[in-house]
């Protein structure tokens, strides 16, 4: 049974850092795309980072590029999102998700950031950036 569990959220001051974890079970994290998404109150869920199955290529949306880093630890079956230089507008519930239907996307294809592509989701972890 596929399960994803996020952790690591919390309250941080602007300019600070957090590392989110997504612990997976029921599959191996190098088997499928895994994405990090976020949803702020009143806004649609948006993809922020994605790691490709196999070779682990990483992709980011423009608003987080250069500040966030997605990575995975195959031995721990966990995917991470390192978030640096956090801004108040990064405040949201952050979710990890996986696409076990194994869609293919060319590098940098924006389709990999569409929530509808992903069929398994974690419960989310709250990130609040505030002074």
C-alpha positions as CSV (number, residue, x, y, z in Angstrom):
1,X,0.0,0.0,0.0
2,X,1.4,3.3,-1.1
3,X,1.8,5.9,1.7
4,X,3.5,9.2,2.0
5,X,4.1,11.0,5.3
6,X,5.5,14.6,5.4
7,X,7.2,16.1,8.4
8,X,9.5,19.1,9.2
9,X,7.1,22.0,8.9
10,X,6.9,24.8,11.4
11,X,7.2,28.5,12.0
12,X,10.3,30.2,10.7
13,X,11.4,33.9,10.3
14,X,11.8,35.4,6.9
15,X,15.2,34.5,5.5
16,X,15.3,31.3,7.5
17,X,15.5,27.7,6.4
18,X,13.5,24.5,6.9
19,X,13.9,21.0,5.6
20,X,10.8,19.0,4.8
21,X,10.8,15.2,4.7
22,X,8.6,12.8,2.8
23,X,8.8,9.3,4.0
24,X,7.5,6.7,1.6
25,X,6.2,3.2,2.0
26,X,4.7,0.6,-0.4
27,X,7.1,1.6,-3.2
28,X,10.7,2.9,-3.7
29,X,11.3,6.6,-4.1
30,X,13.4,6.1,-7.2
31,X,10.6,4.3,-9.0
32,X,8.3,7.2,-9.9
33,X,8.2,11.0,-10.1
34,X,7.8,12.6,-6.7
35,X,6.7,16.1,-6.4
36,X,6.4,18.7,-3.7
37,X,3.4,20.9,-3.8
38,X,2.0,23.7,-1.6
39,X,-1.4,25.3,-1.1
40,X,-2.0,28.6,0.7
41,X,-5.5,29.6,2.0
42,X,-7.7,30.6,-0.9
43,X,-5.2,29.6,-3.5
44,X,-4.9,26.6,-5.8
45,X,-2.4,23.9,-5.1
46,X,0.8,24.5,-7.0
47,X,3.8,22.3,-7.7
48,X,7.2,23.7,-6.6
49,X,9.7,20.9,-7.1
50,X,9.9,17.5,-8.7
51,X,12.4,14.7,-8.8
52,X,12.5,12.3,-11.7
53,X,12.4,8.5,-11.3
54,X,15.6,6.7,-12.1
55,X,18.3,9.3,-12.7
56,X,16.9,11.7,-10.2
57,X,16.8,14.8,-12.3
58,X,15.4,17.7,-10.4
59,X,13.1,20.5,-11.6
60,X,11.7,23.6,-10.0
61,X,9.1,26.3,-10.6
62,X,10.4,29.8,-11.0
63,X,9.3,31.2,-7.7
64,X,11.5,28.7,-5.8
65,X,14.4,28.2,-8.2
66,X,17.7,28.9,-6.5
67,X,16.1,28.7,-3.0
68,X,14.6,25.2,-2.7
69,X,16.4,21.9,-3.3
70,X,14.7,18.6,-3.8
71,X,16.6,15.4,-3.1
72,X,16.1,11.8,-2.2
73,X,17.8,9.2,0.0
74,X,17.1,5.8,-1.5
75,X,18.4,3.9,1.6
76,X,15.9,5.8,3.8
77,X,13.2,5.8,1.1
78,X,12.7,9.4,1.8
79,X,12.5,12.6,-0.3
80,X,13.5,16.0,1.1
81,X,12.8,19.6,0.3
82,X,15.4,21.9,1.6
83,X,14.0,25.5,1.7
84,X,16.3,28.4,2.1
85,X,15.8,32.2,2.1
86,X,12.2,31.7,3.0
87,X,9.7,34.5,2.4
88,X,6.3,35.1,3.9
89,X,4.7,34.2,0.5
90,X,6.1,30.7,0.9
91,X,3.7,30.1,3.8
92,X,1.4,27.2,2.9
93,X,0.6,23.6,3.6
94,X,3.2,21.5,1.8
95,X,2.4,18.1,0.3
96,X,4.5,15.4,-1.3
97,X,2.9,13.2,-4.0
98,X,3.9,10.5,-6.3
99,X,2.8,9.4,-9.8
100,X,2.6,5.6,-9.8
101,X,0.9,5.7,-13.2
102,X,4.4,6.5,-14.4
103,X,3.7,9.4,-16.8
104,X,6.6,10.6,-18.8
105,X,7.6,14.2,-19.1
106,X,10.5,15.6,-21.1
107,X,13.0,17.6,-19.0
108,X,11.4,20.9,-17.8
109,X,8.0,20.0,-19.1
110,X,5.5,22.0,-16.9
111,X,3.2,19.0,-16.9
112,X,5.2,17.4,-14.2
113,X,4.0,20.2,-11.8
114,X,0.3,19.5,-12.4
115,X,-1.4,18.1,-9.3
116,X,-3.8,16.0,-11.4
117,X,-0.9,13.9,-12.6
118,X,-0.2,12.6,-9.1
119,X,-2.4,9.8,-7.7
120,X,-1.0,9.4,-4.1
121,X,-0.6,12.3,-1.6
122,X,0.6,12.8,1.9
123,X,-1.4,14.6,4.5
124,X,0.6,17.8,4.4
125,X,2.8,19.8,6.7
126,X,2.3,23.5,7.6
127,X,5.0,26.0,6.9
128,X,4.6,29.5,8.2
129,X,7.1,32.2,7.4
130,X,6.6,35.2,9.7
131,X,8.4,37.5,12.0
